[in-house]
Structures are given as structure tokens and as C-alpha cells.
Amino acid sequence: MRSRGFTLIELVVVIVVLGSVAVLVSQFLGTGTLLYRDGAEQQRRLAEGRFVLERLSRELADAHPMSLRLHDGSGNLAACVEFVPLRGAGGYLGQAVGRSSLTLVSGG
């Protein structure tokens, strides 16, 4: 009478093959996860850079002459650019060489 079942060698071979497949699949998934994480981080940094450039360009477009301060109150160079708010702004009209008076046009 012949018994049905697997031999010990067959079971060991199947365990080794399944272990090898599991290692390969886990490395493949790990590499994919790292690539996704790096891509997402790069996209976040690009979006942040675009936001900073857009805000800086809007700030510069709305800045008035002489409203930029690069030094802090003690005369040291400041760590960042600061736009000082103005209570009023205007421009000179009819500026001619040798004239002693200037006409100030008030800005809205």
C-alpha cells in the first residue's frame, strides 16, 4: 500500500522557492515605495517654490519706491527683505534740470 503525501525534500524545496519569491516581491515593492516617496517630496518642493516665486513677484509688483529695507534698526544687514508699508505715496511731475520747485502729484 502506497501512502499519499509529500516527502520532506519536496516540502523543503517548496519553502525555499516561496521564500525566494517573497524576497524578490518585497524588494520590488520597497523600491516602488521609495520612488513614490521621492517623487511626492519633489512635487511638494516644486509647489512650494512656485508659491514663493508667485508671492515674491506680487510683492515686488506692488512695492513702492523707497519701501524696501535691507537693514535692521541697529544698522546690521537683515536676514530677509522687508517691505515697509507706506501711509502715502506720490510721484514728481515736471522735474527739470535747474528748477528750484517740483510739483507733487498725490497718489490715490
C-alpha positions as CSV (number, residue, x, y, z in Angstrom):
1,M,0.0,0.0,0.0
2,R,1.3,3.3,-1.0
3,S,0.6,6.4,1.2
4,R,-0.3,9.7,-0.3
5,G,1.6,12.9,0.7
6,F,4.7,14.9,0.2
7,T,8.2,13.9,1.2
8,L,10.3,16.1,3.4
9,I,12.6,17.1,0.5
10,E,9.6,18.3,-1.6
11,L,8.4,20.4,1.4
12,V,11.8,22.0,1.9
13,V,12.1,22.8,-1.9
14,V,8.7,24.5,-1.9
15,I,9.6,26.5,1.2
16,V,12.9,27.7,-0.3
17,V,11.2,28.6,-3.6
18,L,8.4,30.5,-1.9
19,G,10.9,32.3,0.3
20,S,12.9,33.4,-2.7
21,V,9.8,34.7,-4.4
22,A,8.7,36.6,-1.3
23,V,12.2,38.3,-1.0
24,L,12.0,39.4,-4.7
25,V,8.5,40.7,-4.4
26,S,9.3,42.6,-1.2
27,Q,12.3,44.3,-2.8
28,F,10.3,45.2,-5.8
29,L,7.5,46.8,-3.7
30,G,10.1,48.5,-1.5
31,T,11.8,50.1,-4.5
32,G,8.4,51.3,-5.8
33,T,7.6,52.8,-2.4
34,L,10.9,54.7,-2.3
35,L,10.4,56.1,-5.8
36,Y,6.9,57.2,-5.0
37,R,8.0,58.9,-1.8
38,D,10.9,60.7,-3.5
39,G,8.6,61.9,-6.4
40,A,6.0,63.2,-3.9
41,E,8.6,65.1,-2.0
42,Q,10.0,66.6,-5.2
43,Q,6.5,67.7,-6.2
44,R,5.9,69.3,-2.8
45,R,9.1,71.2,-3.0
46,L,8.3,72.4,-6.6
47,A,4.9,73.6,-5.5
48,E,6.4,75.4,-2.5
49,G,9.0,77.1,-4.8
50,R,6.2,78.1,-7.3
51,F,4.2,79.6,-4.4
52,V,7.3,81.6,-3.1
53,L,8.1,82.9,-6.6
54,E,4.5,84.0,-7.2
55,R,4.2,85.7,-3.9
56,L,7.6,87.5,-4.3
57,S,6.7,88.7,-7.8
58,R,3.3,90.1,-6.5
59,E,5.1,91.8,-3.6
60,L,7.6,93.4,-5.9
61,A,4.9,94.5,-8.3
62,D,3.0,96.2,-5.5
63,A,6.1,97.7,-3.9
64,H,6.6,101.5,-4.0
65,P,9.9,103.2,-4.4
66,M,11.9,103.5,-1.2
67,S,9.7,100.9,0.6
68,L,12.4,98.3,0.8
69,R,14.5,97.8,3.9
70,L,17.6,95.5,4.0
71,H,19.0,96.6,7.4
72,D,17.5,96.1,10.8
73,G,17.2,99.0,13.3
74,S,20.8,98.7,14.5
75,G,22.4,99.0,11.0
76,N,23.2,95.3,10.6
77,L,22.2,93.5,7.4
78,A,18.8,91.9,7.9
79,A,18.2,88.2,7.3
80,C,15.4,88.9,4.9
81,V,13.9,91.5,2.7
82,E,11.2,93.7,4.3
83,F,8.7,95.9,2.5
84,V,7.9,98.9,4.8
85,P,4.2,99.9,4.5
86,L,3.7,103.4,3.3
87,R,1.0,105.8,4.5
88,G,1.1,107.7,1.3
89,A,2.9,107.7,-2.0
90,G,3.3,110.1,-4.8
91,G,5.4,110.9,-7.8
92,Y,7.1,114.1,-9.0
93,L,5.8,115.7,-12.2
94,G,7.7,118.2,-14.3
95,Q,11.1,117.6,-13.0
96,A,13.5,119.8,-14.9
97,V,17.2,120.4,-14.5
98,G,17.8,123.7,-12.7
99,R,14.3,124.2,-11.4
100,S,14.0,125.0,-7.8
101,S,10.5,123.8,-7.3
102,L,8.8,120.5,-8.0
103,T,5.1,119.7,-8.4
104,L,4.0,116.7,-6.2
105,V,1.2,114.6,-7.6
106,S,-0.6,112.7,-4.9
107,G,-1.1,109.0,-5.4
108,G,-4.7,107.6,-4.9
